[in-house]
Amino acid sequence: MKSIFKTYRQNIGTYFHNLEAYPQKIGGYLVLLFIIHFFTVEPAVAQKSFLQSQGTATQLIVDGKPFLILGGELGNSSASSVQDIERIFPKLQRMGLNTVLVPAYWDLTEPTEGHFDFTLTDKVLQQARRNNLKVVFLWFGAWKNSMSCYAPLWFKENHKKYPRAYTQTGKPLEIASAFSENVYQADNRAFSAWLQHIAAIDKEEGTVIMVQIENEIGMLEDARDYSQEADKAFRAPVPTELMNYLQKNKKTLHSQMIKKWESQGCKKQGAWQEVFGADIYTDEIFMAWHYARYVERMAQTARSIYNVPLYVNAAMNSRGRKPGEYPSAGPLAHLIDVWRCGAPNIDILAPDLYDDGFTNWVAQYKLHNNPLFIPEIRLTDNNGVRAFYIFGEHDAIGISPFSIEDGSDSSDSPLVQSYARLKELMPLLTEYQGKGMMKGLLFNQKDKERIITDDDLSITCRHYFTLPWDPRATDGSAWPEGGGLILKLSKNEYIVAGSGIVLEFTKASEKASSEIRKQLGEDGFALSNEQIKTKKERFQGMRCGIGHVDEVEVDKEGKFRYIRRLNGDQDHQGRHVRISVGEFKILHVRLYEYQ
């Protein structure tokens, strides 16, 4: 192919010379410009997925429309055989997924050095198309969960050519060194061949919508590599690119990064310890820079071949662990500035979530310079309400429970119900993303309430089990999470969707609302006179009432189809809006004002 391009370029050069001699042939000149553009530029295959901004949100565009990933990630070994792929993918369709995250294994792609086998990739794309699924591929290359377990045996055995990272005590690790050019060249060669194959067979279909480069990259045992090459780089000055980035973006740096830099006087140059101090957190910053530079080179390869959105995923720095106890230097939130500078072609730093404190973790990764995408999360019944929460609260791109093939495909499954309702809501959610019109709700037995203020309206949102009549609330069992989202369509008009939530609407001017609530009690019925001890004051201002609550479906254009009106007992005679635990619904709520 390159020889063909070379011949065309030579011929074009001769033609251009002749045209200069005959300027009257302006039509031929315009044709020539087109030919030059066509044959001298060898762009990446144009894909049907890309990222764009809408307000404060970053949206994934697929086939010309904003797209929310309602996904699932396969277990590590579940795409390693044709039989497993054929068995699993129909189930994923029944579960209501629109996207599957699938490992691509270096060891099975290049089992013999220089010889490639794309059988599994072909089978994934075939089954995805057959079952109406998009694919996010995960390149399990030089690193997977820090280790180099998916590198081919020929790579592992030749540790002289493909060296390992070392601990401070000189112990070699099952971790390929990011400082080795040979490691990079071998990894990138396989990655390139694999992507070229995808570009050739997917350019018309656009089944592959994103690619993850490596998996949970990071150092273990020590915070950084102590090989000779790494030590040499550690003694060298901090790269000018990083120092310039810190100075240019000083006002928006992550709080931990600016604190680290300021602790040494915000030096503009120097070795790593001179700029950031002498501790393991400096070691981590150093290592993050070199991981990011490695990944950036891989990302440039991807951009040149198949230009889809790219991301990297991070194992969390949780449970009080220190760098090296967790995978040090990965694409973690506190290292986002290093990764943004070192790997500008990476679009998203994404968290893999297995720890408690879900709302805190996701807030760390929805940043001004990073959209929220959760490519991996523990598979539980709580995933359904959490999906509603991240789309409502953080304008998320998507969510993907891990080992999804182990989940239930029953229509009563919380995740199946959740994804079905979110598919309906997708036109509305994508229309309003980034515009400040949505809030997410997520409650458990400890965090039961959130109050949202919307102009002069106060919306008190609670877990469904705060109502007194459901016996599951007090039977001693742990509460399942309740959650959802609230979307403001216009003044006094809302969409409420999710499961296990109850909402009350009051005007801010209802000065006696606290008195009323005390006199009526939690269930809305009057307390005895002995229980009423509050001072009665004359009511002032407007009140807010529930005009109607309709359960609806949403069509592909975002229009509502009426299912039923929820009145009387279903909205407690106009006192609240609710969706019980175990049910996922979309409610269209109209309020009104009176005095």
C-alpha positions in Angstrom: 0.0 0.0 0.0 2.8 2.4 0.9 4.4 1.8 -2.5 1.2 2.7 -4.2 1.0 5.9 -2.2 4.6 6.7 -3.2 3.8 6.2 -6.9 0.8 8.5 -6.7 2.8 11.2 -4.9 5.5 11.1 -7.6 2.9 11.4 -10.3 1.1 14.2 -8.5 4.4 16.1 -8.1 4.9 16.0 -11.9 1.3 17.0 -12.5 1.6 19.9 -10.1 4.8 21.1 -11.9 2.9 21.0 -15.2 0.0 22.9 -13.8 2.2 25.7 -12.6 3.2 26.2 -16.2 -0.4 26.5 -17.3 -2.3 28.6 -14.6 -5.3 28.9 -16.9 -6.2 25.3 -16.1 -7.8 26.4 -12.8 -10.3 23.6 -12.9 -7.5 21.0 -13.1 -5.8 22.8 -10.2 -8.8 22.4 -7.9 -9.1 18.7 -8.8 -5.4 18.4 -8.1 -5.9 19.8 -4.6 -8.4 17.2 -3.9 -6.2 14.5 -5.2 -3.2 15.7 -3.1 -5.4 15.7 0.0 -6.7 12.2 -0.7 -3.5 10.5 -1.5 -1.0 12.3 0.7 -3.0 12.0 3.9 -3.3 8.6 5.4 -5.8 9.2 8.3 -7.1 6.8 10.8 -10.3 5.1 9.9 -13.2 7.4 10.8 -15.3 5.9 13.5 -18.9 6.4 14.5 -18.1 7.2 18.1 -16.5 10.3 19.6 -16.8 12.6 22.6 -18.4 16.1 22.6 -19.2 18.7 25.2 -22.7 19.8 26.2 -22.7 22.4 29.0 -20.7 20.9 31.8 -21.1 17.4 30.5 -19.0 15.2 28.2 -21.2 13.0 26.0 -20.3 9.9 24.1 -21.7 10.1 20.5 -22.5 6.8 18.8 -24.1 6.6 15.3 -24.8 10.3 15.4 -26.6 10.4 18.8 -25.6 10.8 22.4 -25.3 7.4 24.0 -25.3 6.2 27.6 -23.3 3.0 28.2 -25.6 0.5 30.0 -22.9 -2.0 30.1 -21.3 -5.0 31.7 -17.7 -6.2 31.8 -17.0 -9.9 31.2 -15.0 -11.8 33.7 -11.3 -12.0 32.9 -11.4 -15.4 31.2 -14.9 -15.3 29.7 -13.8 -14.2 26.3 -10.9 -16.6 25.9 -12.9 -19.2 24.0 -15.3 -19.1 21.1 -17.8 -21.4 22.9 -18.0 -19.0 25.9 -18.5 -16.0 23.7 -21.3 -17.7 21.8 -22.9 -18.8 25.1 -22.7 -15.5 26.9 -23.7 -12.8 24.4 -27.3 -13.9 23.9 -27.8 -13.7 27.7 -26.3 -10.1 27.7 -29.0 -9.1 25.3 -31.7 -10.6 27.5 -30.3 -8.6 30.4 -30.9 -5.4 28.5 -27.3 -4.3 28.1 -26.4 -2.0 25.1 -22.7 -2.4 25.5 -20.3 -5.2 26.6 -16.7 -4.6 27.8 -14.5 -7.4 26.6 -10.8 -8.3 27.3 -8.5 -8.6 24.3 -5.6 -10.8 25.4 -2.1 -10.2 24.2 -1.0 -13.8 24.9 -3.8 -15.2 22.8 -3.5 -12.6 20.1 0.3 -13.1 19.6 0.9 -16.6 20.9 4.0 -16.9 18.7 6.2 -13.8 18.3 5.2 -12.0 15.1 2.2 -14.2 14.3 -1.3 -13.0 15.1 -4.6 -14.7 15.7 -7.7 -12.6 15.7 -10.3 -15.4 16.0 -11.6 -14.2 19.4 -11.9 -10.6 18.3 -13.8 -11.7 15.2 -16.2 -13.8 17.3 -16.8 -11.0 19.8 -17.8 -8.6 17.0 -19.9 -11.2 15.3 -21.8 -12.0 18.4 -22.1 -8.3 19.4 -23.8 -7.4 16.1 -26.0 -10.5 16.3 -27.2 -9.5 19.8 -27.4 -5.7 19.2 -24.5 -4.8 21.4 -21.8 -2.3 21.2 -18.3 -3.3 22.3 -15.6 -1.6 24.4 -12.4 -3.6 24.1 -9.9 -3.8 27.0 -6.3 -4.3 25.8 -4.8 -6.7 28.3 -1.2 -6.0 27.1 1.9 -5.3 29.2 -0.1 -4.9 32.4 -3.3 -6.2 33.9 -3.9 -5.3 37.5 -0.3 -4.2 37.7 1.1 -7.6 36.7 2.3 -8.8 33.3 0.2 -11.9 33.4 -1.3 -11.4 29.9 2.1 -11.0 28.1 2.9 -14.0 25.9 5.2 -16.7 27.2 7.9 -15.8 24.7 7.9 -12.3 26.2 8.0 -13.5 29.8 10.8 -16.0 29.2 13.1 -13.5 27.5 13.6 -11.3 30.6 16.9 -10.0 29.3 15.3 -8.4 26.3 12.0 -7.6 28.1 13.2 -6.6 31.6 11.1 -6.5 34.7 10.5 -3.8 37.3 12.6 -4.2 40.5 11.9 -3.5 44.1 14.2 -1.3 46.2 15.8 -4.5 47.5 16.6 -5.6 44.0 13.9 -8.3 43.6 12.6 -8.6 40.1 8.8 -8.5 39.8 6.2 -10.1 37.5 5.8 -6.6 36.2 7.3 -5.5 32.9 9.4 -2.3 33.1 7.8 0.8 31.7 11.4 2.1 31.1 12.2 -0.5 28.5 11.9 0.4 24.9 11.8 -3.3 24.0 8.8 -3.8 26.2 7.0 -0.9 24.6 7.8 -2.0 21.0 6.6 -5.5 21.6 3.4 -4.4 23.3 2.7 -1.7 20.7 3.4 -4.0 17.8 0.7 -6.4 18.9 -1.7 -3.5 19.8 -1.2 -2.0 16.3 -1.8 -5.2 14.5 -4.9 -5.9 16.5 -6.3 -2.4 15.9 -5.5 -2.5 12.2 -7.6 -5.7 12.0 -10.5 -4.1 13.9 -10.3 -1.0 11.6 -10.5 -3.3 8.5 -13.6 -5.2 9.7 -15.4 -2.6 11.8 -15.2 0.7 9.8 -18.7 0.2 8.3 -20.4 -1.2 11.4 -18.9 0.9 14.1 -19.4 -1.8 16.7 -16.3 -0.8 18.7 -17.1 2.4 20.5 -14.2 2.8 22.9 -10.9 1.2 23.8 -9.2 0.8 27.2 -5.4 0.8 27.1 -3.8 -1.7 29.6 -5.7 -2.6 32.8 -5.3 -1.1 36.3 -1.8 -0.1 35.6 0.4 0.5 38.6 3.4 -0.6 40.8 3.1 -3.1 43.6 5.3 -3.8 46.6 7.1 -0.4 46.1 5.8 2.9 44.9 8.1 3.0 41.9 10.4 0.8 39.8 14.0 0.6 41.1 15.6 -0.8 38.0 18.8 0.9 36.8 16.9 2.7 34.0 14.3 3.9 36.5 16.9 5.1 39.0 18.6 7.1 36.3 15.4 8.7 35.3 14.6 9.5 38.9 17.8 11.4 39.4 17.2 13.5 36.2 15.3 16.8 36.2 11.5 16.7 36.2 10.5 17.0 32.5 9.9 20.5 31.2 6.5 19.5 29.9 5.3 18.6 33.4 6.8 21.7 35.0 5.2 23.9 32.4 1.8 22.2 32.9 1.9 22.7 36.7 2.7 26.4 36.3 0.1 27.0 33.5 -2.7 25.1 35.4 -1.8 26.1 39.0 -5.2 27.4 39.8 -7.0 24.2 38.8 -4.6 21.5 40.0 -5.9 18.7 42.1 -5.8 19.7 45.8 -3.2 17.0 46.6 -1.0 17.9 43.7 -0.9 21.6 44.6 -0.2 20.8 48.2 2.7 18.5 47.3 4.2 21.1 45.0 3.7 24.0 47.4 5.4 22.0 50.2 8.7 22.5 48.3 8.1 26.1 47.4 6.6 25.5 43.9 10.0 25.2 42.3 10.0 25.6 38.5 12.8 23.1 37.9 14.8 20.4 39.7 15.0 16.7 40.2 11.9 14.8 41.4 12.7 15.0 45.1 13.8 18.7 44.8 10.4 19.6 43.3 8.1 17.3 45.3 10.0 16.2 48.4 11.6 12.9 49.4 8.8 10.4 50.2 6.9 7.6 48.6 4.3 10.0 47.2 7.0 11.7 45.1 8.0 8.2 44.0 4.4 7.7 42.9 4.3 11.0 41.0 7.5 10.0 39.2 6.2 6.6 38.3 2.8 8.0 37.2 4.6 10.2 34.7 6.4 7.3 33.1 3.4 5.1 33.0 1.4 8.0 31.4 4.1 8.6 28.8 4.1 4.9 27.9 0.3 4.9 27.5 0.4 8.1 25.5 2.6 6.4 22.9 0.0 3.6 22.7 -2.8 6.2 22.5 -1.1 7.9 19.6 -0.9 4.5 17.8 -4.7 4.0 18.4 -5.5 7.5 17.1 -3.6 6.9 13.9 -5.4 3.6 13.2 -8.9 3.6 14.7 -9.8 6.9 16.3 -12.3 6.0 19.0 -12.4 7.4 22.5 -9.7 6.0 24.8 -9.5 5.6 28.5 -7.5 4.0 31.3 -8.9 2.4 34.5 -7.6 2.6 38.0 -7.5 0.3 41.0 -8.5 2.4 44.0 -6.2 3.8 46.7 -8.6 2.7 49.4 -8.7 1.3 53.0 -5.8 3.5 54.2 -3.2 1.8 52.0 -0.1 3.5 50.8 1.5 3.6 47.3 2.8 0.1 46.5 0.2 -1.4 48.9 -2.4 -0.3 46.3 -1.2 -0.2 42.6 0.9 2.9 42.8 1.0 5.5 40.0 -2.2 4.4 38.2 -4.6 6.8 36.7 -6.0 7.9 40.1 -7.8 11.1 40.8 -5.0 12.7 42.9 -2.6 12.0 40.0 -4.9 13.4 37.3 -2.6 16.3 36.5 0.3 14.0 35.8 -1.8 11.8 33.6 -3.5 14.7 31.8 -0.1 16.2 31.0 1.7 12.9 30.3 -1.1 11.2 28.2 -3.2 14.0 26.6 -4.6 11.5 24.1 -6.4 9.6 26.9 -9.9 10.9 27.2 -11.0 9.5 30.5 -9.5 8.3 33.8 -12.0 5.8 35.1 -12.4 4.2 38.5 -12.9 0.5 39.2 -15.1 0.4 42.3 -15.2 -2.4 44.8 -15.1 -0.4 48.1 -17.8 1.2 50.3 -18.4 4.9 49.9 -19.8 4.9 46.4 -20.9 8.5 46.3 -17.6 9.7 47.6 -15.6 7.7 45.0 -17.7 8.8 42.0 -17.4 12.5 43.1 -13.6 12.2 43.0 -13.7 11.2 39.4 -16.3 13.7 38.0 -13.9 16.6 37.7 -13.8 19.7 35.5 -11.2 17.9 33.3 -12.6 14.3 33.6 -16.0 12.9 32.8 -17.3 10.0 34.9 -17.3 6.5 33.4 -17.4 3.4 35.6 -16.0 0.6 33.5 -15.9 -1.9 36.4 -17.9 -2.2 39.6 -18.8 -5.1 41.9 -21.9 -6.9 40.6 -24.6 -6.4 43.2 -28.4 -5.7 43.2 -27.5 -2.1 44.1 -26.0 -1.5 40.7 -29.4 -0.6 39.3 -30.1 2.4 41.6 -26.5 3.5 41.4 -26.8 3.7 37.6 -29.7 6.2 38.0 -27.7 8.1 40.6 -24.6 8.7 38.4 -26.6 9.7 35.4 -28.6 12.2 37.4 -25.9 13.6 39.7 -22.8 13.4 37.5 -23.9 13.3 33.9 -22.0 10.0 33.6 -21.1 8.4 30.3 -21.9 4.9 31.6 -21.6 2.1 34.1 -20.4 -1.5 33.8 -20.7 -4.2 36.5 -17.9 -6.7 36.5 -18.4 -10.4 35.6 -21.7 -9.5 34.1 -22.3 -12.9 32.7 -22.9 -14.1 36.3 -25.8 -11.8 36.8 -29.5 -12.7 36.4 -31.4 -12.2 33.2 -34.8 -12.4 34.9 -37.1 -9.6 34.1 -37.5 -9.0 37.8 -33.7 -8.5 38.3 -32.9 -5.0 39.6 -30.3 -4.5 37.0 -32.5 -5.7 34.2 -35.3 -3.4 35.4 -33.0 -0.5 35.8 -31.5 -0.8 32.3 -34.9 -1.1 30.7 -36.1 2.2 32.3 -32.8 3.9 31.5 -33.0 2.9 27.9 -36.4 4.6 27.8 -35.0 7.7 29.5 -31.9 8.0 27.3 -33.3 10.6 24.9 -34.3 12.8 27.9 -31.2 12.3 29.9 -28.9 13.1 27.0 -31.0 16.1 26.1 -30.6 17.6 29.6 -27.0 16.5 30.4 -24.7 19.3 31.4 -27.6 21.8 31.9 -28.0 21.6 35.7 -31.5 20.3 35.5 -30.9 16.8 37.1 -30.0 15.5 40.5 -29.2 12.0 41.5 -30.6 10.3 44.6 -28.9 7.4 46.5 -29.9 6.2 50.0 -29.1 3.4 52.4 -29.8 2.6 56.0 -27.4 5.3 57.2 -27.8 8.0 54.7 -31.6 8.3 54.4 -32.4 11.8 53.3 -31.4 14.6 50.9 -33.1 18.0 50.6 -32.9 19.6 47.1 -33.6 23.3 46.7 -35.0 24.4 43.3 -35.7 28.2 43.3 -38.4 28.6 46.0 -39.2 24.9 46.1 -37.8 22.4 48.7 -37.8 18.8 47.7 -37.2 16.4 50.5 -36.0 13.0 49.2 -35.8 9.9 51.4 -35.3 6.1 51.3 -38.6 4.4 50.8 -38.2 2.5 54.0 -38.5 5.7 56.0 -42.2 5.3 55.4 -43.7 3.4 58.4 -45.8 0.8 56.6 -43.3 -1.5 54.8 -42.4 -4.4 57.2 -39.1 -4.9 55.4 -37.9 -1.6 57.0 -37.9 -3.0 60.5 -37.4 -6.8 60.1 -33.7 -6.5 61.0 -32.3 -7.1 57.5 -30.0 -4.6 55.8 -31.8 -2.1 53.6 -31.1 -2.4 49.9 -30.0 0.9 48.5 -32.8 3.1 47.1 -32.0 5.7 44.4 -32.9 7.4 41.3 -32.9 10.8 39.7 -35.1 13.9 39.4 -35.2 15.9 36.2 -36.8 19.3 36.0 -38.7 19.7 32.7 -40.2 23.1 33.5 -41.6 25.0 36.4 -43.6 22.6 38.6 -43.0 19.7 36.2 -40.6 16.9 36.9 -39.5 13.4 36.0 -38.8 11.2 39.0 -37.3 7.8 38.2 -35.6 4.9 40.0 -36.5 2.6 42.9 -36.9 2.7 46.7 -37.4 6.5 47.0 -40.1 8.9 48.3 -40.2 12.7 47.6 -42.1 15.5 49.3 -42.5 19.0 47.7 -42.9 22.1 49.8 -42.6 25.9 49.1 -39.8 27.7 50.9 -42.5 30.2 52.1 -44.3 27.5 54.1 -43.0 28.8 57.4 -45.3 26.5 59.4 -44.2 23.4 57.5 -42.1 22.1 60.3 -45.1 22.5 62.7 -47.4 20.7 60.3 -44.9 17.8 59.9 -44.7 17.4 63.7 -48.4 17.5 64.1 -49.1 14.9 61.4 -46.3 12.5 62.0 -44.4 10.4 59.5 -47.4 8.5 58.1 -49.4 11.7 57.4 -52.0 11.1 60.1 -52.7 13.3 63.1 -51.0 12.7 66.4 -52.8 12.8 69.7 -53.1 16.1 71.5 -50.7 14.8 74.1 -48.1 14.4 71.4 -48.5 18.0 70.0 -46.4 20.4 72.0 -45.4 22.9 69.3 -46.5 26.5 69.3 -49.1 27.3 66.7 -48.5 30.2 64.5 -50.6 31.7 61.7 -49.6 30.2 58.3 -48.1 32.6 55.7 -47.3 32.2 52.0 -48.0 29.8 49.2 -48.2 26.1 49.4 -47.3 23.5 46.9 -49.5 20.6 46.0 -49.2 17.5 43.8 -51.4 18.0 40.7 -50.9 14.5 39.5 -48.4 11.7 39.3 -48.5 9.6 36.2 -46.5 6.4 35.6 -45.2 6.7 32.0 -43.1 5.1 29.3 -40.8 7.1 27.2 -40.4 6.5 23.4 -37.3 6.9 21.3 -38.1 10.6 20.7 -38.5 11.4 24.4 -42.3 11.5 24.3 -44.4 10.1 27.1 -46.9 7.3 26.9 -49.3 7.2 29.7 -49.5 3.9 31.7 -51.6 4.8 34.8 -52.4 7.6 37.2 -51.0 7.2 40.8 -53.5 8.9 43.1 -55.1 8.2 46.4 -53.2 5.6 48.3 -50.4 5.6 45.7 -49.4 9.2 46.5 -50.8 9.1 50.0 -53.6 11.4 49.1 -51.3 14.0 47.5 -48.7 14.1 50.3 -45.7 12.5 48.4 -44.4 10.8 45.3 -42.9 7.3 45.8 -41.5 4.3 44.1 -41.3 1.2 46.3 -38.2 -1.0 46.8 -37.8 -3.6 44.1 -39.7 -1.7 41.5 -38.2 0.6 38.9 -40.6 3.2 37.5 -40.6 6.5 35.5 -43.1 9.1 37.0 -44.2 12.3 35.4 -45.1 14.7 38.2 -47.1 18.0 37.9 -47.2 20.3 40.9 -49.4 23.3 41.5 -49.5 26.2 44.0 -52.3 27.5 46.2 -53.0 29.6 49.3 
